[in-house]
Amino acid sequence: MKGWYFSYDYARHARRYGVPFTDNPHFPVITLHLMRATIGVQLRQPERFQVFLAAVFKGLWIDALNLNDLALSAKTLADSGFPPEEIQAW
């Protein structure tokens, strides 16, 4: 029941805020590498932070990608202008 409600609630919030949403079949995603990348972008490129967040949001909740896959995460970020070797170094 709880899992169903989460999906319902996510969709409800998406409608409220007018953003696209796709239930991600790979959820829950282990986001440790994405959290580390988030801190790296905040510290080193704060002016690009919203671009980074938009890329991760799109990958998780619009394209429903498996961002547990490091190669896929790297490609998702690279497509938004974040070189994988730079993100990895951070």
KOLLUMLUM-557003 format. One record per atom (N, C-alpha, C): residue in one letter; residue number from 1; atom name; y, z, x. Coordinates in pm, 1 decimal, padded with zeros to 6 digits, m for minus. Layout:
<sites>
<rest A&nr NUM&atom CA&py Y&pz Z&px X> .
...
</sites>
This chain:
<sites>
<rest M&nr 1&atom N&py m00119.2&pz 00000.0&px 00082.4> .
<rest M&nr 1&atom CA&py 00000.0&pz 00000.0&px 00000.0> .
<rest M&nr 1&atom C&py 00126.5&pz 00000.0&px 00087.5> .
<rest K&nr 2&atom N&py 00126.5&pz 00080.6&px 00194.4> .
<rest K&nr 2&atom CA&py 00243.7&pz 00089.6&px 00279.9> .
<rest K&nr 2&atom C&py 00276.5&pz m00046.0&px 00343.7> .
<rest G&nr 3&atom N&py 00173.3&pz m00118.6&px 00391.5> .
<rest G&nr 3&atom CA&py 00193.5&pz m00249.3&px 00451.8> .
<rest G&nr 3&atom C&py 00255.3&pz m00347.3&px 00354.4> .
<rest W&nr 4&atom N&py 00208.3&pz m00345.4&px 00231.2> .
<rest W&nr 4&atom CA&py 00263.8&pz m00433.8&px 00129.1> .
<rest W&nr 4&atom C&py 00411.3&pz m00401.9&px 00106.8> .
<rest Y&nr 5&atom N&py 00444.4&pz m00272.7&px 00100.2> .
<rest Y&nr 5&atom CA&py 00582.2&pz m00235.3&px 00073.4> .
<rest Y&nr 5&atom C&py 00674.1&pz m00278.6&px 00187.4> .
<rest F&nr 6&atom N&py 00627.1&pz m00265.7&px 00312.0> .
<rest F&nr 6&atom CA&py 00709.0&pz m00311.2&px 00424.4> .
<rest F&nr 6&atom C&py 00743.7&pz m00458.4&px 00409.0> .
<rest S&nr 7&atom N&py 00645.3&pz m00541.2&px 00377.4> .
<rest S&nr 7&atom CA&py 00670.4&pz m00684.0&px 00358.7> .
<rest S&nr 7&atom C&py 00770.2&pz m00707.5&px 00246.5> .
<rest Y&nr 8&atom N&py 00752.0&pz m00635.9&px 00137.2> .
<rest Y&nr 8&atom CA&py 00843.2&pz m00647.4&px 00023.3> .
<rest Y&nr 8&atom C&py 00984.9&pz m00605.2&px 00063.9> .
<rest D&nr 9&atom N&py 00995.3&pz m00494.5&px 00136.4> .
<rest D&nr 9&atom CA&py 01125.1&pz m00441.0&px 00175.8> .
<rest D&nr 9&atom C&py 01196.0&pz m00533.4&px 00274.8> .
<rest Y&nr 10&atom N&py 01121.2&pz m00589.3&px 00369.6> .
<rest Y&nr 10&atom CA&py 01180.4&pz m00684.8&px 00464.0> .
<rest Y&nr 10&atom C&py 01237.7&pz m00804.8&px 00389.0> .
<rest A&nr 11&atom N&py 01161.0&pz m00859.1&px 00297.8> .
<rest A&nr 11&atom CA&py 01206.1&pz m00974.5&px 00220.4> .
<rest A&nr 11&atom C&py 01329.1&pz m00938.9&px 00136.4> .
<rest R&nr 12&atom N&py 01329.5&pz m00820.3&px 00081.1> .
<rest R&nr 12&atom CA&py 01443.2&pz m00774.7&px 00000.0> .
<rest R&nr 12&atom C&py 01569.7&pz m00764.6&px 00085.0> .
<rest H&nr 13&atom N&py 01557.0&pz m00708.8&px 00203.8> .
<rest H&nr 13&atom CA&py 01672.8&pz m00699.1&px 00292.9> .
<rest H&nr 13&atom C&py 01721.7&pz m00838.3&px 00335.2> .
<rest A&nr 14&atom N&py 01629.8&pz m00928.1&px 00361.3> .
<rest A&nr 14&atom CA&py 01667.9&pz m01064.3&px 00400.1> .
<rest A&nr 14&atom C&py 01749.4&pz m01130.1&px 00289.1> .
<rest R&nr 15&atom N&py 01704.1&pz m01114.3&px 00166.2> .
<rest R&nr 15&atom CA&py 01779.3&pz m01171.0&px 00052.9> .
<rest R&nr 15&atom C&py 01918.0&pz m01107.5&px 00044.6> .
<rest R&nr 16&atom N&py 01923.4&pz m00976.0&px 00061.1> .
<rest R&nr 16&atom CA&py 02051.1&pz m00904.9&px 00050.4> .
<rest R&nr 16&atom C&py 02151.2&pz m00954.2&px 00154.2> .
<rest Y&nr 17&atom N&py 02104.5&pz m00975.8&px 00275.8> .
<rest Y&nr 17&atom CA&py 02194.8&pz m01014.3&px 00384.2> .
<rest Y&nr 17&atom C&py 02201.6&pz m01165.3&px 00405.6> .
<rest G&nr 18&atom N&py 02130.7&pz m01240.1&px 00322.9> .
<rest G&nr 18&atom CA&py 02139.0&pz m01385.5&px 00328.3> .
<rest G&nr 18&atom C&py 02083.4&pz m01446.0&px 00455.3> .
<rest V&nr 19&atom N&py 01976.6&pz m01386.3&px 00509.3> .
<rest V&nr 19&atom CA&py 01914.0&pz m01440.2&px 00629.8> .
<rest V&nr 19&atom C&py 01774.1&pz m01489.0&px 00595.8> .
<rest P&nr 20&atom N&py 01729.2&pz m01593.3&px 00665.4> .
<rest P&nr 20&atom CA&py 01592.1&pz m01640.4&px 00641.5> .
<rest P&nr 20&atom C&py 01491.3&pz m01536.9&px 00692.0> .
<rest F&nr 21&atom N&py 01374.8&pz m01535.8&px 00631.7> .
<rest F&nr 21&atom CA&py 01271.9&pz m01439.6&px 00669.0> .
<rest F&nr 21&atom C&py 01134.6&pz m01499.0&px 00643.4> .
<rest T&nr 22&atom N&py 01045.4&pz m01481.7&px 00740.9> .
<rest T&nr 22&atom CA&py 00904.6&pz m01517.9&px 00726.7> .
<rest T&nr 22&atom C&py 00822.8&pz m01397.8&px 00770.8> .
<rest D&nr 23&atom N&py 00727.5&pz m01357.8&px 00690.9> .
<rest D&nr 23&atom CA&py 00640.0&pz m01247.8&px 00729.3> .
<rest D&nr 23&atom C&py 00561.4&pz m01290.6&px 00852.8> .
<rest N&nr 24&atom N&py 00565.3&pz m01211.0&px 00958.0> .
<rest N&nr 24&atom CA&py 00500.5&pz m01246.1&px 01084.1> .
<rest N&nr 24&atom C&py 00356.5&pz m01196.2&px 01083.1> .
<rest P&nr 25&atom N&py 00258.0&pz m01288.2&px 01087.2> .
<rest P&nr 25&atom CA&py 00117.6&pz m01246.6&px 01083.5> .
<rest P&nr 25&atom C&py 00072.4&pz m01175.9&px 01211.2> .
<rest H&nr 26&atom N&py 00154.4&pz m01179.9&px 01316.2> .
<rest H&nr 26&atom CA&py 00119.8&pz m01115.5&px 01443.0> .
<rest H&nr 26&atom C&py 00173.9&pz m00973.6&px 01451.8> .
<rest F&nr 27&atom N&py 00241.6&pz m00930.4&px 01348.4> .
<rest F&nr 27&atom CA&py 00302.0&pz m00798.3&px 01347.1> .
<rest F&nr 27&atom C&py 00194.7&pz m00692.5&px 01326.0> .
<rest P&nr 28&atom N&py 00199.2&pz m00580.1&px 01393.7> .
<rest P&nr 28&atom CA&py 00306.2&pz m00532.6&px 01479.8> .
<rest P&nr 28&atom C&py 00299.4&pz m00596.1&px 01618.6> .
<rest V&nr 29&atom N&py 00415.5&pz m00620.8&px 01673.2> .
<rest V&nr 29&atom CA&py 00428.1&pz m00682.2&px 01805.1> .
<rest V&nr 29&atom C&py 00458.3&pz m00572.1&px 01905.8> .
<rest I&nr 30&atom N&py 00389.3&pz m00575.2&px 02018.3> .
<rest I&nr 30&atom CA&py 00418.2&pz m00481.5&px 02126.6> .
<rest I&nr 30&atom C&py 00543.5&pz m00534.1&px 02195.7> .
<rest T&nr 31&atom N&py 00652.9&pz m00464.4&px 02180.3> .
<rest T&nr 31&atom CA&py 00782.1&pz m00518.7&px 02221.4> .
<rest T&nr 31&atom C&py 00836.3&pz m00457.9&px 02350.7> .
<rest L&nr 32&atom N&py 00753.4&pz m00394.0&px 02430.3> .
<rest L&nr 32&atom CA&py 00803.4&pz m00329.7&px 02551.4> .
<rest L&nr 32&atom C&py 00877.0&pz m00428.8&px 02641.7> .
<rest H&nr 33&atom N&py 00818.0&pz m00546.2&px 02663.9> .
<rest H&nr 33&atom CA&py 00885.6&pz m00644.6&px 02749.8> .
<rest H&nr 33&atom C&py 01016.4&pz m00693.2&px 02687.2> .
<rest L&nr 34&atom N&py 01019.2&pz m00706.5&px 02555.3> .
<rest L&nr 34&atom CA&py 01143.6&pz m00747.9&px 02488.8> .
<rest L&nr 34&atom C&py 01248.5&pz m00636.7&px 02493.7> .
<rest M&nr 35&atom N&py 01205.8&pz m00511.6&px 02482.9> .
<rest M&nr 35&atom CA&py 01300.6&pz m00400.6&px 02492.6> .
<rest M&nr 35&atom C&py 01361.0&pz m00394.5&px 02632.1> .
<rest R&nr 36&atom N&py 01278.5&pz m00416.7&px 02734.6> .
<rest R&nr 36&atom CA&py 01330.7&pz m00417.7&px 02871.3> .
<rest R&nr 36&atom C&py 01428.3&pz m00533.3&px 02890.9> .
<rest A&nr 37&atom N&py 01395.3&pz m00648.7&px 02836.3> .
<rest A&nr 37&atom CA&py 01484.9&pz m00763.9&px 02845.7> .
<rest A&nr 37&atom C&py 01616.0&pz m00734.5&px 02772.3> .
<rest T&nr 38&atom N&py 01607.7&pz m00665.3&px 02660.6> .
<rest T&nr 38&atom CA&py 01726.7&pz m00628.7&px 02583.3> .
<rest T&nr 38&atom C&py 01822.2&pz m00545.6&px 02669.0> .
<rest I&nr 39&atom N&py 01768.3&pz m00446.3&px 02737.5> .
<rest I&nr 39&atom CA&py 01850.9&pz m00361.7&px 02823.6> .
<rest I&nr 39&atom C&py 01910.3&pz m00445.3&px 02937.3> .
<rest G&nr 40&atom N&py 01829.2&pz m00534.7&px 02994.4> .
<rest G&nr 40&atom CA&py 01877.7&pz m00621.2&px 03101.4> .
<rest G&nr 40&atom C&py 01995.0&pz m00706.2&px 03056.6> .
<rest V&nr 41&atom N&py 01984.6&pz m00765.0&px 02939.3> .
<rest V&nr 41&atom CA&py 02093.8&pz m00848.9&px 02888.2> .
<rest V&nr 41&atom C&py 02216.4&pz m00762.4&px 02859.6> .
<rest Q&nr 42&atom N&py 02196.4&pz m00646.0&px 02798.8> .
<rest Q&nr 42&atom CA&py 02309.1&pz m00557.8&px 02769.3> .
<rest Q&nr 42&atom C&py 02385.1&pz m00519.9&px 02896.5> .
<rest L&nr 43&atom N&py 02311.9&pz m00494.5&px 03004.6> .
<rest L&nr 43&atom CA&py 02375.0&pz m00450.9&px 03129.3> .
<rest L&nr 43&atom C&py 02433.9&pz m00565.8&px 03210.4> .
<rest R&nr 44&atom N&py 02366.7&pz m00681.2&px 03209.2> .
<rest R&nr 44&atom CA&py 02406.0&pz m00789.4&px 03299.3> .
<rest R&nr 44&atom C&py 02481.5&pz m00903.7&px 03232.6> .
<rest Q&nr 45&atom N&py 02459.2&pz m00923.3&px 03105.0> .
<rest Q&nr 45&atom CA&py 02527.8&pz m01031.0&px 03033.5> .
<rest Q&nr 45&atom C&py 02567.6&pz m00984.7&px 02893.2> .
<rest P&nr 46&atom N&py 02646.3&pz m00879.1&px 02883.9> .
<rest P&nr 46&atom CA&py 02678.6&pz m00825.8&px 02750.4> .
<rest P&nr 46&atom C&py 02744.4&pz m00928.0&px 02658.5> .
<rest E&nr 47&atom N&py 02814.2&pz m01023.8&px 02714.9> .
<rest E&nr 47&atom CA&py 02878.7&pz m01126.3&px 02632.6> .
<rest E&nr 47&atom C&py 02777.2&pz m01218.1&px 02565.8> .
<rest R&nr 48&atom N&py 02653.1&pz m01217.5&px 02612.0> .
<rest R&nr 48&atom CA&py 02548.1&pz m01302.9&px 02554.6> .
<rest R&nr 48&atom C&py 02447.4&pz m01222.1&px 02471.6> .
<rest F&nr 49&atom N&py 02477.5&pz m01095.7&px 02449.8> .
<rest F&nr 49&atom CA&py 02382.4&pz m01008.2&px 02381.0> .
<rest F&nr 49&atom C&py 02348.9&pz m01057.6&px 02240.6> .
<rest Q&nr 50&atom N&py 02447.2&pz m01103.1&px 02164.8> .
<rest Q&nr 50&atom CA&py 02420.8&pz m01150.5&px 02028.5> .
<rest Q&nr 50&atom C&py 02334.6&pz m01276.0&px 02029.8> .
<rest V&nr 51&atom N&py 02351.1&pz m01360.7&px 02130.7> .
<rest V&nr 51&atom CA&py 02265.9&pz m01479.9&px 02144.8> .
<rest V&nr 51&atom C&py 02121.6&pz m01437.1&px 02168.8> .
<rest F&nr 52&atom N&py 02104.7&pz m01337.7&px 02254.2> .
<rest F&nr 52&atom CA&py 01971.2&pz m01284.3&px 02282.2> .
<rest F&nr 52&atom C&py 01906.6&pz m01228.8&px 02155.1> .
<rest L&nr 53&atom N&py 01980.2&pz m01144.9&px 02083.4> .
<rest L&nr 53&atom CA&py 01926.8&pz m01086.5&px 01960.1> .
<rest L&nr 53&atom C&py 01891.0&pz m01193.5&px 01858.5> .
<rest A&nr 54&atom N&py 01973.9&pz m01294.5&px 01846.6> .
<rest A&nr 54&atom CA&py 01945.4&pz m01403.3&px 01752.6> .
<rest A&nr 54&atom C&py 01818.0&pz m01476.5&px 01791.2> .
<rest A&nr 55&atom N&py 01795.2&pz m01496.6&px 01920.8> .
<rest A&nr 55&atom CA&py 01674.0&pz m01565.4&px 01966.7> .
<rest A&nr 55&atom C&py 01549.0&pz m01484.2&px 01933.8> .
<rest V&nr 56&atom N&py 01555.3&pz m01353.4&px 01957.8> .
<rest V&nr 56&atom CA&py 01439.9&pz m01267.0&px 01928.6> .
<rest V&nr 56&atom C&py 01417.7&pz m01258.3&px 01777.7> .
<rest F&nr 57&atom N&py 01523.5&pz m01240.3&px 01701.0> .
<rest F&nr 57&atom CA&py 01510.8&pz m01234.4&px 01555.7> .
<rest F&nr 57&atom C&py 01447.2&pz m01362.3&px 01501.9> .
<rest K&nr 58&atom N&py 01498.4&pz m01476.8&px 01547.8> .
<rest K&nr 58&atom CA&py 01444.7&pz m01605.4&px 01502.7> .
<rest K&nr 58&atom C&py 01297.3&pz m01617.7&px 01538.2> .
<rest G&nr 59&atom N&py 01262.0&pz m01581.6&px 01660.0> .
<rest G&nr 59&atom CA&py 01122.5&pz m01590.3&px 01701.9> .
<rest G&nr 59&atom C&py 01030.9&pz m01502.3&px 01619.2> .
<rest L&nr 60&atom N&py 01074.7&pz m01379.5&px 01592.1> .
<rest L&nr 60&atom CA&py 00990.5&pz m01285.1&px 01517.4> .
<rest L&nr 60&atom C&py 00988.7&pz m01311.3&px 01367.9> .
<rest W&nr 61&atom N&py 01105.9&pz m01330.8&px 01308.5> .
<rest W&nr 61&atom CA&py 01115.7&pz m01326.3&px 01162.6> .
<rest W&nr 61&atom C&py 01148.4&pz m01458.2&px 01094.8> .
<rest I&nr 62&atom N&py 01171.1&pz m01563.8&px 01170.1> .
<rest I&nr 62&atom CA&py 01191.7&pz m01694.6&px 01107.9> .
<rest I&nr 62&atom C&py 01077.3&pz m01786.9&px 01147.3> .
<rest D&nr 63&atom N&py 01052.0&pz m01795.2&px 01279.8> .
<rest D&nr 63&atom CA&py 00944.5&pz m01881.6&px 01328.7> .
<rest D&nr 63&atom C&py 00808.3&pz m01812.0&px 01327.9> .
<rest A&nr 64&atom N&py 00806.6&pz m01679.9&px 01305.5> .
<rest A&nr 64&atom CA&py 00683.6&pz m01598.8&px 01299.5> .
<rest A&nr 64&atom C&py 00595.1&pz m01620.4&px 01422.4> .
<rest L&nr 65&atom N&py 00657.8&pz m01613.5&px 01539.7> .
<rest L&nr 65&atom CA&py 00585.0&pz m01634.5&px 01664.5> .
<rest L&nr 65&atom C&py 00516.0&pz m01506.5&px 01709.8> .
<rest N&nr 66&atom N&py 00413.7&pz m01523.0&px 01790.8> .
<rest N&nr 66&atom CA&py 00344.6&pz m01409.2&px 01850.2> .
<rest N&nr 66&atom C&py 00415.3&pz m01373.8&px 01980.5> .
<rest L&nr 67&atom N&py 00519.6&pz m01291.7&px 01971.9> .
<rest L&nr 67&atom CA&py 00595.0&pz m01256.7&px 02090.6> .
<rest L&nr 67&atom C&py 00525.3&pz m01149.9&px 02174.5> .
<rest N&nr 68&atom N&py 00401.2&pz m01115.9&px 02139.1> .
<rest N&nr 68&atom CA&py 00314.3&pz m01038.9&px 02229.6> .
<rest N&nr 68&atom C&py 00277.0&pz m01125.2&px 02349.4> .
<rest D&nr 69&atom N&py 00274.7&pz m01255.2&px 02329.4> .
<rest D&nr 69&atom CA&py 00239.7&pz m01352.0&px 02433.3> .
<rest D&nr 69&atom C&py 00360.3&pz m01368.6&px 02525.7> .
<rest L&nr 70&atom N&py 00345.6&pz m01324.1&px 02651.2> .
<rest L&nr 70&atom CA&py 00458.2&pz m01326.6&px 02744.3> .
<rest L&nr 70&atom C&py 00510.4&pz m01467.1&px 02769.4> .
<rest A&nr 71&atom N&py 00420.7&pz m01564.9&px 02775.9> .
<rest A&nr 71&atom CA&py 00464.0&pz m01703.2&px 02798.4> .
<rest A&nr 71&atom C&py 00546.7&pz m01753.0&px 02679.9> .
<rest L&nr 72&atom N&py 00503.8&pz m01719.1&px 02559.4> .
<rest L&nr 72&atom CA&py 00577.2&pz m01760.6&px 02440.1> .
<rest L&nr 72&atom C&py 00711.9&pz m01688.7&px 02430.8> .
<rest S&nr 73&atom N&py 00714.2&pz m01560.9&px 02466.9> .
<rest S&nr 73&atom CA&py 00841.2&pz m01487.7&px 02471.2> .
<rest S&nr 73&atom C&py 00936.1&pz m01551.8&px 02570.9> .
<rest A&nr 74&atom N&py 00884.5&pz m01585.3&px 02689.5> .
<rest A&nr 74&atom CA&py 00967.0&pz m01647.2&px 02793.1> .
<rest A&nr 74&atom C&py 01023.5&pz m01780.7&px 02745.1> .
<rest K&nr 75&atom N&py 00940.0&pz m01860.1&px 02678.2> .
<rest K&nr 75&atom CA&py 00986.3&pz m01989.9&px 02626.5> .
<rest K&nr 75&atom C&py 01092.7&pz m01970.4&px 02519.0> .
<rest T&nr 76&atom N&py 01071.2&pz m01874.8&px 02431.4> .
<rest T&nr 76&atom CA&py 01167.5&pz m01846.9&px 02324.4> .
<rest T&nr 76&atom C&py 01303.1&pz m01811.4&px 02383.0> .
<rest L&nr 77&atom N&py 01303.1&pz m01725.7&px 02485.2> .
<rest L&nr 77&atom CA&py 01429.0&pz m01686.7&px 02547.5> .
<rest L&nr 77&atom C&py 01488.0&pz m01800.3&px 02630.4> .
<rest A&nr 78&atom N&py 01402.4&pz m01874.9&px 02700.2> .
<rest A&nr 78&atom CA&py 01450.0&pz m01988.8&px 02780.1> .
<rest A&nr 78&atom C&py 01517.6&pz m02093.2&px 02691.5> .
<rest D&nr 79&atom N&py 01462.5&pz m02114.5&px 02572.9> .
<rest D&nr 79&atom CA&py 01521.7&pz m02210.7&px 02479.1> .
<rest D&nr 79&atom C&py 01662.9&pz m02169.5&px 02436.4> .
<rest S&nr 80&atom N&py 01694.8&pz m02040.7&px 02453.4> .
<rest S&nr 80&atom CA&py 01829.3&pz m01992.0&px 02420.2> .
<rest S&nr 80&atom C&py 01913.9&pz m01969.5&px 02545.3> .
<rest G&nr 81&atom N&py 01865.6&pz m02019.6&px 02658.9> .
<rest G&nr 81&atom CA&py 01946.1&pz m02013.7&px 02780.1> .
<rest G&nr 81&atom C&py 01925.4&pz m01892.9&px 02868.2> .
<rest F&nr 82&atom N&py 01813.0&pz m01822.6&px 02850.8> .
<rest F&nr 82&atom CA&py 01780.9&pz m01707.7&px 02934.0> .
<rest F&nr 82&atom C&py 01663.0&pz m01744.2&px 03023.5> .
<rest P&nr 83&atom N&py 01689.7&pz m01777.0&px 03150.6> .
<rest P&nr 83&atom CA&py 01581.9&pz m01819.4&px 03240.2> .
<rest P&nr 83&atom C&py 01475.3&pz m01710.3&px 03256.2> .
<rest P&nr 84&atom N&py 01348.1&pz m01744.6&px 03237.6> .
<rest P&nr 84&atom CA&py 01241.4&pz m01644.6&px 03244.4> .
<rest P&nr 84&atom C&py 01238.1&pz m01566.7&px 03375.5> .
<rest E&nr 85&atom N&py 01265.8&pz m01634.0&px 03488.1> .
<rest E&nr 85&atom CA&py 01260.5&pz m01562.2&px 03616.0> .
<rest E&nr 85&atom C&py 01373.3&pz m01459.7&px 03626.1> .
<rest E&nr 86&atom N&py 01486.2&pz m01487.1&px 03563.6> .
<rest E&nr 86&atom CA&py 01596.3&pz m01391.7&px 03562.2> .
<rest E&nr 86&atom C&py 01562.2&pz m01272.3&px 03474.5> .
<rest I&nr 87&atom N&py 01508.1&pz m01299.6&px 03356.6> .
<rest I&nr 87&atom CA&py 01468.3&pz m01191.6&px 03265.0> .
<rest I&nr 87&atom C&py 01361.1&pz m01104.3&px 03331.6> .
<rest Q&nr 88&atom N&py 01264.0&pz m01166.9&px 03395.4> .
<rest Q&nr 88&atom CA&py 01156.3&pz m01092.5&px 03461.3> .
<rest Q&nr 88&atom C&py 01211.4&pz m01004.8&px 03572.6> .
<rest A&nr 89&atom N&py 01308.7&pz m01054.5&px 03646.8> .
<rest A&nr 89&atom CA&py 01367.3&pz m00975.4&px 03755.9> .
<rest A&nr 89&atom C&py 01440.0&pz m00852.3&px 03705.4> .
<rest W&nr 90&atom N&py 01496.9&pz m00860.9&px 03585.3> .
<rest W&nr 90&atom CA&py 01568.9&pz m00747.0&px 03529.2> .
<rest W&nr 90&atom C&py 01473.8&pz m00637.6&px 03492.9> .
</sites>
